[in-house]
């Protein structure tokens, strides 16, 4: 088991500060950095976090050999804002990955969205590139799919993956299937050149993403070049998928099959790094909590915590996180976790405005956020007075970025991505009609 990191951390600050601090240390060869970002994986999905089936031996070993963060948070409970914060080190409202439409503060980037990561933002790969790193993203970008938002325009040197999630299949008439890119150009589309069998859950995508990671590591090892690998796969985002050798092997159903294949892949990545003797810091986490709307067959576990993805309860933003850097991060001592219980009837909530009387929980006594403190209690009033001061100070200093998720337009969907001409995969877009985005969640 790994060391208990008592301080609360956020992944974007940890990675940016760690990278810059390491580069400033004067070491002759800066460490390589591998960021393993999962999609909709919950706090309770790994054996080391108390998942009873214990089907993640490689990730559990990674935690045993490194440091486990039990109190670790994403910056947002949805994919795109969380990823924007992760790579910029700035909250979504500052980097522009938010919307002012209605109350949908946690909007993401579907095909219809017109916005994306602004050029004014400085992403982690941009900083690393200035320090001599070669940077690759494997998997889902989700920070804007139009050409000006391409990841190779924001510090990455290579890309194999998709600008959006693997939703579909679409008919390529009303809505196009999502493209898969090799660097600057698409090399096919999901459900076409890159099939996903929705009936069985079979897809070879995780194996393709694994091979991309292994090849990149070997290539950079031969070049003796420091590298940053951002492995942002999406097998645990519904519709979940796994390759044939892993289908039907988990006691947790199809979602568990996907987790088992991810665990196996992480084991192969760590083994290669060890065999090559690479000085590499590896960080594992998830973009947001498990999607309970996809449960039980295609959603994960948030352990004892309330709710999940799309909410700011603990289940939506408290994530699994492991840091691994042999020779630099000492192996830990172990942690006792009690997964807790699911209590019927307490996880539902209405869309009320809780500004005047916010819901406050004592996470030390009630990590599942099942029993809010009474408004009339002295404890509530004491906490409210202290937190109100912090909120007011934050609001005075806040400089919001320009919202990127307000305007949608069917004409900007993935009709004719770069490279479609070579494949004969270009589609004719409809008339351009920009409109205010609707966020029903």
C-alpha positions as CSV (number, residue, x, y, z in Angstrom):
1,X,0.0,0.0,0.0
2,X,1.1,3.6,-0.6
3,X,1.8,6.5,1.6
4,X,-1.2,8.6,2.8
5,X,-0.9,12.1,1.3
6,X,-2.8,14.1,3.9
7,X,-2.9,17.4,2.0
8,X,-5.6,18.0,-0.6
9,X,-4.1,18.4,-4.1
10,X,-5.4,19.3,-7.5
11,X,-3.8,17.6,-10.5
12,X,-3.3,20.6,-12.6
13,X,-1.3,22.4,-9.9
14,X,0.7,19.3,-9.0
15,X,1.8,18.6,-12.5
16,X,2.6,22.2,-13.6
17,X,4.5,23.0,-10.4
18,X,6.2,19.6,-10.4
19,X,7.3,20.0,-14.0
20,X,8.6,23.5,-13.6
21,X,10.3,22.7,-10.3
22,X,12.1,19.7,-11.8
23,X,13.2,21.7,-14.8
24,X,14.7,24.3,-12.5
25,X,16.6,21.8,-10.4
26,X,19.7,21.9,-12.6
27,X,19.6,18.2,-13.4
28,X,21.6,17.3,-16.5
29,X,18.7,15.2,-17.9
30,X,15.2,16.3,-16.8
31,X,12.8,13.5,-16.0
32,X,10.2,12.3,-18.5
33,X,6.6,12.8,-17.6
34,X,3.7,10.4,-18.2
35,X,0.2,11.6,-17.4
36,X,-2.3,8.7,-17.4
37,X,-5.8,10.4,-17.5
38,X,-8.8,8.1,-17.2
39,X,-12.3,9.0,-18.3
40,X,-15.2,8.9,-15.8
41,X,-13.3,6.6,-13.5
42,X,-14.5,6.8,-9.9
43,X,-12.7,7.0,-6.6
44,X,-13.8,3.5,-5.7
45,X,-12.7,1.7,-8.9
46,X,-9.3,0.5,-7.9
47,X,-8.4,-2.3,-5.5
48,X,-6.1,0.0,-3.5
49,X,-9.1,2.3,-2.9
50,X,-11.2,-0.6,-1.6
51,X,-12.9,-2.1,-4.7
52,X,-13.7,-5.6,-3.4
53,X,-13.0,-7.6,-6.6
54,X,-9.4,-6.5,-6.6
55,X,-9.0,-6.6,-10.4
56,X,-6.4,-3.8,-10.7
57,X,-3.1,-5.5,-9.6
58,X,-0.8,-3.2,-11.7
59,X,-2.4,0.0,-10.5
60,X,-2.4,-1.3,-6.9
61,X,1.3,-2.1,-7.3
62,X,1.9,1.3,-8.7
63,X,0.4,2.7,-5.5
64,X,2.5,0.4,-3.4
65,X,5.7,1.5,-5.1
66,X,4.7,5.2,-5.1
67,X,2.3,7.5,-3.4
68,X,-1.5,7.3,-3.2
69,X,-3.6,10.4,-2.9
70,X,-6.9,9.6,-1.1
71,X,-7.9,13.3,-1.0
72,X,-7.5,14.3,-4.6
73,X,-9.8,16.5,-6.6
74,X,-10.4,17.4,-10.2
75,X,-11.2,21.0,-11.1
76,X,-14.7,20.2,-12.4
77,X,-17.1,17.2,-12.5
78,X,-17.2,17.1,-16.4
79,X,-14.7,16.1,-19.0
80,X,-13.8,19.2,-20.9
81,X,-13.5,21.9,-18.1
82,X,-11.6,19.4,-16.0
83,X,-9.1,18.7,-18.8
84,X,-8.7,22.4,-19.6
85,X,-7.8,23.0,-16.0
86,X,-5.5,20.1,-15.9
87,X,-3.4,21.3,-18.8
88,X,-3.5,25.0,-18.1
89,X,-3.3,25.0,-14.3
90,X,-6.2,27.5,-14.2
91,X,-9.8,27.0,-13.1
92,X,-12.3,26.6,-16.0
93,X,-13.9,29.9,-15.3
94,X,-10.5,31.5,-15.8
95,X,-9.4,29.6,-18.9
96,X,-12.8,30.0,-20.6
97,X,-14.1,26.5,-20.4
98,X,-17.5,27.3,-18.9
99,X,-20.8,28.7,-20.1
100,X,-23.1,31.5,-18.9
101,X,-26.1,29.8,-20.5
102,X,-28.8,29.1,-17.8
103,X,-27.3,27.2,-14.8
104,X,-25.1,24.8,-16.8
105,X,-21.8,25.6,-15.2
106,X,-20.3,22.3,-16.1
107,X,-20.8,22.2,-19.9
108,X,-18.5,20.1,-22.1
109,X,-17.7,20.1,-25.8
110,X,-20.0,18.2,-28.1
111,X,-19.5,18.3,-31.9
112,X,-21.8,21.4,-32.2
113,X,-19.6,23.6,-30.0
114,X,-17.9,26.5,-31.6
115,X,-15.4,27.2,-28.9
116,X,-12.2,25.6,-27.7
117,X,-9.0,26.2,-25.7
118,X,-8.0,29.9,-26.3
119,X,-4.6,30.8,-27.7
120,X,-4.1,33.1,-24.7
121,X,-3.8,30.0,-22.5
122,X,-0.4,28.5,-21.8
123,X,-0.7,24.7,-21.7
124,X,1.7,22.3,-19.9
125,X,3.1,20.8,-23.2
126,X,3.9,24.4,-24.4
127,X,6.0,25.0,-21.4
128,X,7.7,21.6,-21.6
129,X,8.4,22.1,-25.3
130,X,10.4,25.3,-24.5
131,X,12.5,23.1,-22.2
132,X,13.3,20.6,-24.9
133,X,10.6,18.0,-24.4
134,X,8.9,16.1,-27.1
135,X,5.1,15.9,-26.4
136,X,2.5,13.4,-27.4
137,X,-1.2,13.0,-26.7
138,X,-2.8,9.6,-27.1
139,X,-6.6,9.5,-26.9
140,X,-9.3,12.1,-26.3
141,X,-8.5,15.8,-26.6
142,X,-11.9,17.3,-25.9
143,X,-10.7,21.0,-25.8
144,X,-12.2,22.0,-29.2
145,X,-12.3,20.1,-32.5
146,X,-12.1,23.0,-35.0
147,X,-8.7,23.4,-36.7
148,X,-7.6,26.4,-34.6
149,X,-7.9,24.3,-31.4
150,X,-5.9,21.3,-32.7
151,X,-3.6,19.9,-29.9
152,X,-0.5,20.3,-32.2
153,X,-1.2,24.0,-32.1
154,X,-1.0,23.9,-28.3
155,X,2.4,22.3,-27.6
156,X,2.0,18.7,-28.6
157,X,4.2,17.3,-31.3
158,X,2.2,14.1,-32.0
159,X,-1.3,13.0,-31.7
160,X,-3.2,9.7,-32.1
161,X,-6.8,9.9,-31.0
162,X,-10.0,11.9,-31.2
163,X,-11.2,15.4,-30.6
164,X,-14.4,14.2,-29.0
165,X,-15.7,11.2,-27.2
166,X,-16.6,8.0,-29.0
167,X,-20.4,8.6,-29.2
168,X,-22.3,7.2,-32.1
169,X,-22.7,5.6,-34.5
170,X,-24.2,8.5,-36.4
171,X,-25.6,8.4,-39.9
172,X,-23.1,10.9,-41.4
173,X,-26.1,12.8,-42.7
174,X,-27.7,14.4,-39.7
175,X,-24.6,14.1,-37.6
176,X,-21.1,12.8,-38.6
177,X,-19.2,10.1,-36.9
178,X,-16.3,11.3,-34.8
179,X,-12.8,11.3,-36.6
180,X,-9.6,9.7,-35.3
181,X,-6.5,11.7,-36.0
182,X,-2.9,10.9,-36.7
183,X,-1.1,14.2,-36.0
184,X,-2.6,16.8,-38.3
185,X,-5.0,14.7,-40.3
186,X,-7.8,12.2,-39.7
187,X,-7.2,8.6,-40.5
188,X,-10.7,7.4,-40.1
189,X,-13.9,7.6,-38.0
190,X,-15.3,5.8,-35.0
191,X,-17.7,3.0,-36.0
192,X,-16.2,3.0,-39.5
193,X,-12.4,2.5,-39.7
194,X,-12.3,2.2,-35.9
195,X,-15.2,-0.1,-35.0
196,X,-16.9,-0.3,-31.6
197,X,-19.5,-3.1,-31.2
198,X,-22.2,-1.6,-29.0
199,X,-23.9,-5.0,-28.6
200,X,-20.8,-6.9,-27.3
201,X,-18.6,-4.0,-26.1
202,X,-15.7,-5.1,-28.2
203,X,-13.3,-2.6,-29.6
204,X,-9.5,-2.7,-30.1
205,X,-9.0,1.0,-29.2
206,X,-7.2,0.5,-25.9
207,X,-4.7,-1.8,-27.5
208,X,-4.1,0.8,-30.3
209,X,-3.6,3.5,-27.7
210,X,-1.3,1.2,-25.7
211,X,0.9,0.5,-28.7
212,X,1.1,4.2,-29.5
213,X,2.4,4.9,-26.0
214,X,4.9,2.1,-26.1
215,X,6.2,3.1,-29.5
216,X,6.6,6.7,-28.4
217,X,8.5,5.8,-25.3
218,X,10.9,3.5,-27.3
219,X,11.4,6.2,-29.9
220,X,12.2,8.9,-27.4
221,X,14.5,6.5,-25.5
222,X,16.5,5.9,-28.7
223,X,16.7,9.7,-29.3
224,X,17.7,10.3,-25.7
225,X,15.1,13.1,-25.6
226,X,13.0,14.0,-22.6
227,X,9.3,13.5,-23.3
228,X,5.8,14.2,-22.0
229,X,3.2,11.5,-22.8
230,X,-0.4,12.4,-22.1
231,X,-2.3,9.1,-22.3
232,X,-6.0,10.2,-22.2
233,X,-7.9,7.1,-23.1
234,X,-11.7,6.8,-22.9
235,X,-12.6,3.1,-22.5
236,X,-14.4,3.7,-19.2
237,X,-16.7,6.4,-20.7
238,X,-20.0,5.0,-21.8
239,X,-20.4,3.2,-24.1
240,X,-17.5,1.3,-22.4
241,X,-15.4,-1.1,-24.5
242,X,-12.6,-3.6,-24.2
243,X,-10.7,-5.8,-26.6
244,X,-11.7,-9.5,-27.1
245,X,-9.2,-11.0,-24.6
246,X,-10.7,-8.9,-21.8
247,X,-14.4,-9.2,-22.5
248,X,-16.2,-11.2,-20.0
249,X,-13.2,-11.5,-17.6
250,X,-14.4,-9.2,-14.9
251,X,-16.8,-9.7,-12.0
252,X,-17.9,-6.1,-12.6
253,X,-19.4,-6.6,-16.0
254,X,-18.4,-4.7,-19.1
255,X,-17.1,-1.7,-17.2
256,X,-14.9,-4.0,-15.2
257,X,-13.6,-5.5,-18.5
258,X,-12.5,-2.0,-19.6
259,X,-10.8,-1.3,-16.2
260,X,-9.0,-4.7,-16.4
261,X,-7.6,-3.8,-19.8
262,X,-6.5,-0.4,-18.7
263,X,-4.8,-1.9,-15.7
264,X,-3.0,-4.4,-17.9
265,X,-1.9,-1.5,-20.2
266,X,-0.6,0.6,-17.3
267,X,1.4,-2.4,-16.2
268,X,3.0,-2.7,-19.6
269,X,3.9,1.0,-19.7
270,X,5.5,0.9,-16.3
271,X,7.4,-2.3,-17.1
272,X,8.8,-0.7,-20.3
273,X,9.9,2.4,-18.4
274,X,11.6,0.2,-15.8
275,X,13.3,-2.1,-18.4
276,X,14.6,1.0,-20.3
277,X,15.8,2.5,-17.1
278,X,14.0,5.7,-17.8
279,X,13.9,8.5,-15.2
280,X,10.2,9.1,-15.4
281,X,7.5,10.5,-13.2
282,X,4.1,8.8,-13.9
283,X,0.9,10.3,-12.6
284,X,-2.5,8.5,-12.8
285,X,-5.8,10.1,-12.2
286,X,-9.3,10.6,-13.7
287,X,-11.0,13.7,-15.2
288,X,-14.2,13.4,-13.0
289,X,-16.1,10.9,-11.0
290,X,-18.0,7.9,-12.2
291,X,-21.1,8.5,-14.3
292,X,-23.9,7.0,-12.3
293,X,-26.3,7.6,-15.1
294,X,-24.4,4.8,-16.9
295,X,-24.5,2.4,-13.9
296,X,-24.6,-0.5,-13.2
297,X,-23.2,-2.1,-16.4
298,X,-21.3,0.9,-17.9
299,X,-20.5,3.1,-14.9
300,X,-17.9,2.9,-12.2
301,X,-17.9,3.3,-8.4
302,X,-17.4,6.5,-6.4
303,X,-16.9,4.4,-3.2
304,X,-18.5,5.9,-0.2
305,X,-19.0,9.3,-1.7
306,X,-22.3,11.0,-2.7
307,X,-23.4,11.2,-6.4
308,X,-20.9,11.4,-9.2
309,X,-20.2,13.0,-12.6
310,X,-22.0,16.3,-13.3
311,X,-22.3,17.1,-9.6
312,X,-20.0,18.9,-7.2
313,X,-20.6,16.4,-4.4
314,X,-17.5,14.4,-3.4
315,X,-18.4,11.6,-5.9
316,X,-18.2,14.0,-8.8
317,X,-14.8,15.6,-8.1
318,X,-12.9,13.4,-5.7
319,X,-10.7,11.2,-7.9
320,X,-8.2,8.3,-7.7
321,X,-4.7,9.5,-8.0
322,X,-1.3,7.8,-7.9
323,X,2.3,9.2,-8.3
324,X,5.1,6.8,-9.3
325,X,8.7,7.8,-9.6
326,X,11.2,5.1,-8.5
327,X,14.1,6.4,-6.7
328,X,12.4,9.7,-5.9
329,X,9.0,8.9,-4.5
330,X,9.4,6.4,-1.6
331,X,7.0,3.5,-1.3
332,X,4.4,4.1,1.3
333,X,3.0,2.5,4.5
334,X,-0.6,1.6,3.6
335,X,-4.1,3.0,4.2
336,X,-7.3,1.5,5.7
337,X,-10.3,2.4,3.7
338,X,-13.9,1.7,4.6
339,X,-16.0,1.9,1.5
340,X,-19.1,2.8,3.5
341,X,-22.7,2.1,2.5
342,X,-25.2,3.2,0.0
343,X,-28.2,4.8,1.8
344,X,-31.4,4.6,-0.1
345,X,-33.3,7.9,-0.7
346,X,-30.6,10.3,0.1
347,X,-28.7,10.7,-3.2
348,X,-31.5,12.6,-4.9
349,X,-31.5,16.4,-4.9
350,X,-33.3,19.3,-6.5
351,X,-31.7,22.1,-8.5
352,X,-32.0,24.7,-5.7
353,X,-30.0,27.8,-5.2
354,X,-27.8,27.2,-2.1
355,X,-26.0,30.5,-2.0
356,X,-27.7,32.0,1.0
357,X,-27.8,28.7,2.9
358,X,-25.2,26.5,1.3
359,X,-25.2,22.8,2.1
360,X,-22.2,22.2,4.4
361,X,-21.0,18.7,5.4
362,X,-18.4,17.5,7.9
363,X,-16.3,15.2,5.6
364,X,-14.4,13.9,8.6
365,X,-17.6,12.5,10.2
366,X,-19.6,12.1,7.0
367,X,-17.5,11.5,3.9
368,X,-20.5,10.4,1.9
369,X,-22.2,13.8,2.4
370,X,-25.4,12.2,3.6
371,X,-26.1,14.5,6.6
372,X,-25.7,18.3,6.0
373,X,-25.0,20.4,9.1
374,X,-28.1,22.0,10.5
375,X,-28.5,25.6,9.5
376,X,-29.3,26.6,13.1
377,X,-26.3,24.9,14.6
378,X,-23.3,26.9,16.0
379,X,-21.0,24.6,14.0
380,X,-22.8,25.6,10.7
381,X,-22.7,29.3,11.5
382,X,-19.0,29.2,12.4
383,X,-18.0,27.4,9.2
384,X,-20.3,29.6,7.1
385,X,-18.7,32.8,8.4
386,X,-15.2,31.6,7.6
387,X,-16.0,30.2,4.2
388,X,-18.0,33.4,3.2
389,X,-14.9,35.5,3.7
390,X,-12.9,33.2,1.4
391,X,-15.6,33.2,-1.2
392,X,-15.9,37.0,-1.1
393,X,-12.1,37.4,-1.4
394,X,-12.1,35.0,-4.4
395,X,-14.9,36.8,-6.1
396,X,-13.1,40.2,-5.8
397,X,-10.0,38.9,-7.4
398,X,-11.6,36.7,-10.0
399,X,-11.0,37.7,-13.7
400,X,-13.2,35.3,-15.8
401,X,-12.1,34.2,-19.1
402,X,-14.2,34.5,-22.2
403,X,-16.8,31.7,-22.1
404,X,-16.0,29.2,-24.8
405,X,-19.1,27.0,-24.4
406,X,-22.0,29.4,-25.1
407,X,-22.4,29.0,-28.9
408,X,-23.3,25.9,-30.9
409,X,-23.6,25.4,-34.6
410,X,-24.3,22.2,-36.5
411,X,-22.2,23.5,-39.4
412,X,-19.0,23.2,-37.3
413,X,-19.4,19.5,-36.6
414,X,-16.9,17.0,-37.8
415,X,-18.1,17.0,-41.4
416,X,-14.8,17.6,-43.2
417,X,-11.8,17.4,-40.9
418,X,-8.3,17.9,-42.3
419,X,-7.3,14.8,-44.3
420,X,-10.8,13.8,-45.2
421,X,-10.0,14.4,-48.9
422,X,-7.3,11.7,-49.0
423,X,-9.8,9.1,-47.5
424,X,-12.8,10.2,-49.4
425,X,-14.5,10.8,-46.1
426,X,-15.5,14.5,-46.5
427,X,-19.1,15.3,-45.8
428,X,-21.2,18.3,-46.7
429,X,-22.0,20.5,-43.8
430,X,-25.4,22.1,-43.3
431,X,-26.1,25.9,-43.4
432,X,-24.3,27.8,-40.7
433,X,-26.7,28.8,-38.0
434,X,-25.0,29.8,-34.7
435,X,-27.2,29.6,-31.7
436,X,-27.1,29.5,-27.9
437,X,-26.1,26.1,-26.6
438,X,-28.6,24.1,-24.7
439,X,-27.3,22.2,-21.6
440,X,-30.2,20.1,-20.4
441,X,-28.2,18.5,-17.5
